[in-house]
Amino acid sequence: MTKNRTHHINQTKTITFANILTLLMISATLIAMPVQPVEAKLAGKQPYSGPLKPGDIPDFTVTTTAYPNVRPSLV
């Protein structure tokens, strides 16, 4: 083997080792972090689609925009 090829192989091994070491450090950090459960609660009033229920007031209105529908005529 030439000196240049040996240097390239050593450099590749060093980079591979550094990447593996970095992944192991990240894994150990994630495992060591404590997990805190989330206390999720449903809102008192859930959203729904369709017509308004009696006593409900809309939060917003949606304006409709008409676009022309153009398609080629069949011959």
Secondary structure, DSSP 4 states (H G I P E B T S, - for coil): --HHHHHHHHHHHHHHHHHHHHHHHHHHHHHHSPP--------SS----SSPPTT---S------------PPP-
